[in-house]
Amino acid sequence: MQAQKPNKDLAPVDTSFTDYDVLFSELDAFLDSLLTPRSYLLLNVGFTKSVYNFESKSNRALEAKSVVNYAPSLSYFHKSGLGLSVSANVMNEGGSINPFMLVASGSYDHIKNRKFITGISASRYFTKDSLNFYTSPLQNELYAYFTYRDFFVRPSVAVNYGWGSRKAYTEREERVNAIRLRPRGFTRVDTEETISDFAVTASLRKDFYWLDVFSNNDFIRLTPQIVFTSGTQKFGFNQTTKTYGITRVGGNNVFYNSEQSYLDDELSFQPLSLSGIIKTEVSKGKFFIQPQMVFDYYFPAKSENFSTIFSLNAGVIF
């Protein structure tokens, strides 16, 4: 049996639709466009069910209560890397709206290098007086991060340093002591004059993208992330402002299980938490919505170390 000879009169088959090199080149161009330095204004609001330590009406102890926390923010980022943002923390307690904290931040992000991103920000916290729940006396915070993005999985490291005034600490001293004494069972605490906290966060993340899923000019992003945090935890950062959104290019966050807060002025540095985060984003043009789930294991807690958090961010970029 002889094999058939190819018919030279037949037109060649068009195989352009199977040219995956072209497809992935277009995808790379799209991802590069997301990382191209540009100026934009971002209006964002986050919704999170958070836990706060309230003063008890029956005794001087603190009771952990879960309430809904809103975090609206307005940010401007210039293509040079400079950024300014103002955000608020608003609590919904029993139907009563309480705007208890305002945060002003300035930042610089170096995003012109294809292989890595790095940046620094400084924040100032303005907290409402006479609150019936605990907030950190740390009024200032410096944050720096580094992300290497040329690997299949992106490693990141971030550093937080916060400090405050002695006056702010004195106003919250009774609640600080109540939180410190809760897991110990005795009543003597030696406090330090230095009002500061320090934390280091390491993380691994991977972004998955799907383009034109429901219509043109939209995409879906899925980002699994593992975050390990260590720090001093003498006073705790103002973690209620750490919504898991896109306002920071680095994507790193410091999270503490505030229901089982363990503040300690004796331990200088310790493991704090190990978190698994699943971030999702659906974007259409200038609009985006970000449901996110956090699974956290808080090491200092004596019991109930594991907790979950669900947050939702929505915003528009101009």
Buried (B, 14 or more C-beta within 10 A) or exposed (E): EEEEEEEEEEEEEEEEEEEEEEEEEEEEEEBEEEBEEEEEEBBBBBBBEBBBBBBEEEEEEBEBBEBEBBBBBBBBBBEEBEBEBEBBBBBBBEEEEBEBBBBEBEBBBBBEEEEBBBBBBBBEBEBEEEBBBBBBBBBBBBBBBBBBBEEEEBEBBBBBBBBBEEEBBEBBBEBBBBBBBBBEEEEEBEBEEEBBBBBBBBBBBEBEBEEEEEEEEBBBBEBBBBBBBBBBBBBBBBBBBBBBBBBBBBBBBBBBBBBBBBBBBEEEEEBBBBBBBBBBBBBBEEEBEBBBBBEBBBBBBEEEBEBEBEBBBBBEBE
